């Protein structure tokens, strides 16, 4: 399976954290992970047509220059087929409503529950397997 999950977060340690948490899945080749450290970098990655097929995107909300909420409609316009799950330290009702209104399929609060993320990834991978 040649599929990709994109993680967007301006904090460099997030890359290591995700690679560590998903090391078994990555080693087994279930999917690939790419990392963008800014919204503009994420936009260039999602519009690139080469490489594995993008199936899911996780994005932090609070980033400099362009927030995840500002990025979300641009992602939805460029790739409406790619579900986006937002990640934030602020899981209050207003944030949740803003995320859903902007078109995200979910909101995960920090500290990240990686069991929940893995379940979401498994669900997306199962859906892809059904369509192939």
MARSETOR-623364 format. One record per atom (N, C-alpha, C): residue in one letter; x, y, z. Coordinates in steps of 0.2 Angstrom, whole numbers, padded with zeros to 4 digits, always signed. Layout:
// MARSETOR-623364
AXYZ...
//
This chain:
// MARSETOR-623364
X+0004-0006+0000X+0000+0000+0000X+0004+0006+0000X+0003+0011-0004X+0008+0016-0005X+0004+0023-0003X+0003+0023+0003X-0001+0029+0006X+0003+0033+0011X+0000+0039+0011X+0004+0044+0015X-0001+0048+0020X+0002+0049+0026X-0001+0053+0031X+0003+0059+0032X+0000+0065+0032X+0004+0072+0033X+0003+0074+0040X+0008+0076+0043X+0007+0079+0050X+0010+0086+0049X+0006+0091+0051X+0008+0098+0051X+0008+0101+0058X+0015+0103+0060X+0016+0106+0066X+0022+0110+0066X+0022+0116+0069X+0028+0120+0069X+0033+0118+0074X+0032+0114+0078X+0037+0111+0083X+0041+0105+0081X+0047+0106+0080X+0051+0101+0077X+0051+0094+0081X+0050+0094+0088X+0050+0088+0091X+0044+0084+0090X+0039+0086+0087X+0033+0083+0085X+0035+0077+0080X+0039+0079+0075X+0041+0074+0070X+0044+0068+0074X+0049+0068+0078X+0051+0063+0082X+0046+0059+0086X+0041+0063+0089X+0036+0060+0093X+0032+0055+0089X+0030+0058+0083X+0025+0054+0078X+0029+0048+0076X+0035+0049+0074X+0039+0043+0071X+0040+0038+0077X+0041+0040+0083X+0042+0035+0088X+0035+0031+0089X+0030+0035+0090X+0023+0032+0091X+0021+0027+0086X+0022+0029+0080X+0020+0025+0074X+0026+0020+0071X+0031+0019+0075X+0037+0016+0072X+0035+0009+0070X+0031+0005+0073X+0030-0002+0071X+0026-0001+0064X+0021+0003+0063X+0017+0004+0057X+0022+0006+0051X+0026+0011+0053X+0031+0013+0048X+0036+0008+0045X+0038+0004+0050X+0043-0001+0049X+0040-0007+0045X+0033-0008+0046X+0030-0013+0043X+0027-0011+0036X+0028-0004+0034X+0026-0002+0028X+0019-0001+0027X+0015+0000+0032X+0008+0001+0032X+0006+0007+0028X+0010+0012+0030X+0010+0019+0027X+0016+0023+0028X+0017+0029+0024X+0022+0033+0025X+0020+0039+0029X+0024+0043+0032X+0022+0049+0036X+0027+0055+0033X+0024+0060+0032X+0028+0066+0030X+0026+0072+0035X+0031+0076+0035X+0030+0081+0040X+0031+0088+0037X+0026+0093+0039X+0027+0100+0037X+0027+0104+0043X+0032+0109+0043X+0033+0113+0049X+0030+0120+0049X+0026+0121+0043X+0022+0127+0042X+0016+0126+0038X+0011+0130+0038X+0006+0130+0033X+0008+0130+0026X+0012+0135+0024X+0014+0135+0017X+0018+0128+0015X+0022+0126+0019X+0025+0119+0017X+0020+0114+0017X+0015+0114+0021X+0009+0109+0020X+0006+0110+0014X+0004+0116+0012X+0001+0117+0005X+0005+0114-0001X+0011+0115-0001X+0015+0113-0006X+0015+0105-0006X+0015+0102+0000X+0015+0095+0000X+0009+0092-0002X+0003+0095-0001X-0003+0092-0003X-0005+0093-0010X-0002+0098-0013X-0003+0099-0020X+0002+0095-0025X+0007+0093-0022X+0012+0089-0026X+0008+0082-0028X+0009+0080-0034X+0005+0075-0036X+0010+0068-0037X+0016+0069-0035X+0020+0063-0036X+0021+0060-0029X+0023+0054-0029X+0024+0050-0023X+0017+0046-0021X+0017+0044-0014X+0011+0040-0012X+0005+0045-0011X+0000+0041-0011X-0007+0044-0011X-0009+0047-0004X-0010+0053-0003X-0012+0056+0004X-0019+0054+0006X-0019+0051+0012X-0026+0049+0014X-0028+0052+0020X-0024+0056+0024X-0026+0059+0030X-0021+0064+0032X-0023+0069+0035X-0019+0075+0037X-0020+0077+0045X-0015+0077+0049X-0016+0080+0055X-0013+0087+0056X-0016+0092+0058X-0013+0098+0059X-0014+0102+0065X-0009+0104+0068X-0009+0109+0074X-0013+0115+0072X-0016+0118+0077X-0020+0124+0076X-0016+0130+0077X-0012+0130+0082X-0008+0136+0084X-0001+0136+0080X+0000+0139+0075X+0006+0140+0071X+0007+0147+0069X+0013+0149+0069X+0015+0156+0067X+0013+0157+0060X+0012+0164+0058X+0010+0166+0051X+0004+0164+0049X+0002+0157+0048X-0004+0155+0046X-0006+0149+0051X-0012+0150+0054X-0014+0145+0059X-0017+0139+0055X-0018+0133+0059X-0021+0127+0056X-0028+0129+0054X-0032+0133+0057X-0039+0135+0055X-0039+0139+0049X-0034+0143+0048X-0033+0147+0041X-0031+0142+0036X-0027+0137+0037X-0024+0132+0032X-0030+0128+0030X-0034+0126+0035X-0040+0121+0033X-0044+0122+0027X-0047+0128+0026X-0051+0129+0020X-0047+0129+0014X-0040+0130+0014X-0036+0130+0008X-0035+0122+0006X-0034+0118+0012X-0033+0111+0011X-0039+0108+0008X-0045+0110+0011X-0051+0107+0008X-0053+0109+0001X-0050+0115-0001X-0051+0117-0008X-0047+0113-0013X-0041+0112-0010X-0036+0109-0015X-0037+0101-0015X-0039+0099-0009X-0039+0091-0009X-0045+0090-0004X-0051+0090-0007X-0057+0089-0003X-0058+0082-0001X-0054+0077-0005X-0055+0070-0003X-0050+0068+0003X-0046+0073+0006X-0042+0071+0011X-0045+0074+0018X-0046+0069+0022X-0049+0071+0029X-0044+0074+0033X-0045+0079+0037X-0041+0083+0041X-0043+0083+0048X-0039+0081+0053X-0040+0081+0060X-0035+0086+0063X-0038+0091+0066X-0035+0096+0070X-0032+0094+0077X-0027+0096+0079X-0024+0095+0085X-0022+0101+0089X-0024+0102+0095X-0024+0108+0099X-0023+0107+0106X-0020+0111+0110X-0020+0111+0117X-0027+0113+0120X-0031+0117+0116X-0037+0120+0118X-0043+0116+0115X-0046+0112+0119X-0052+0108+0116X-0058+0110+0119X-0059+0117+0120X-0065+0120+0122X-0070+0119+0117X-0077+0121+0119X-0082+0120+0114X-0082+0125+0108X-0079+0131+0109X-0079+0136+0104X-0074+0134+0099X-0068+0131+0101X-0063+0128+0096X-0066+0122+0092X-0069+0118+0096X-0072+0112+0092X-0077+0114+0087X-0081+0119+0089X-0086+0121+0084X-0083+0125+0078X-0077+0129+0079X-0074+0132+0074X-0070+0127+0069X-0068+0122+0072X-0064+0116+0068X-0069+0113+0064X-0075+0111+0067X-0080+0107+0063X-0083+0112+0057X-0084+0118+0059X-0087+0123+0054X-0082+0124+0048X-0075+0123+0049X-0070+0124+0044X-0069+0118+0040X-0072+0112+0042X-0072+0106+0038X-0068+0101+0040X-0065+0101+0046X-0061+0096+0049X-0066+0090+0051X-0063+0084+0051X-0067+0078+0053X-0066+0077+0060X-0062+0080+0063X-0061+0079+0070X-0056+0083+0074X-0056+0083+0080X-0052+0087+0084X-0049+0083+0090X-0042+0083+0090X-0039+0079+0096X-0035+0084+0100X-0036+0084+0107X-0032+0088+0111X-0026+0085+0113X-0021+0090+0115X-0015+0088+0118X-0015+0088+0125X-0012+0083+0129X-0007+0079+0126X-0011+0074+0121X-0007+0072+0116X-0011+0068+0111X-0012+0061+0113X-0018+0058+0112X-0019+0051+0113X-0018+0047+0107X-0012+0044+0107X-0010+0041+0101X-0014+0034+0100X-0017+0031+0105X-0021+0026+0104X-0027+0028+0099X-0030+0034+0101X-0035+0037+0097X-0033+0038+0090X-0027+0041+0089X-0024+0042+0082X-0023+0036+0078X-0020+0031+0081X-0019+0025+0078X-0026+0021+0076X-0031+0022+0080X-0038+0019+0078X-0040+0023+0072X-0039+0029+0072X-0042+0033+0066X-0038+0031+0060X-0031+0031+0060X-0027+0028+0055X-0029+0022+0052X-0030+0017+0057X-0033+0010+0055X-0039+0011+0051X-0044+0015+0054X-0050+0016+0050X-0050+0018+0043X-0045+0023+0042X-0044+0026+0035X-0041+0020+0031X-0036+0017+0034X-0033+0011+0030X-0038+0006+0028X-0042+0004+0032X-0047-0001+0031X-0052+0002+0025X-0054+0008+0025X-0058+0011+0020X-0054+0011+0013X-0048+0012+0013X-0044+0012+0007X-0044+0005+0004X-0043+0000+0009X-0043-0007+0007X-0049-0009+0003X-0055-0006+0006X-0061-0008+0003X-0062-0006-0004X-0059+0000-0006X-0060+0003-0012X-0055+0000-0017X-0050-0003-0015X-0045-0006-0020X-0048-0012-0023
//
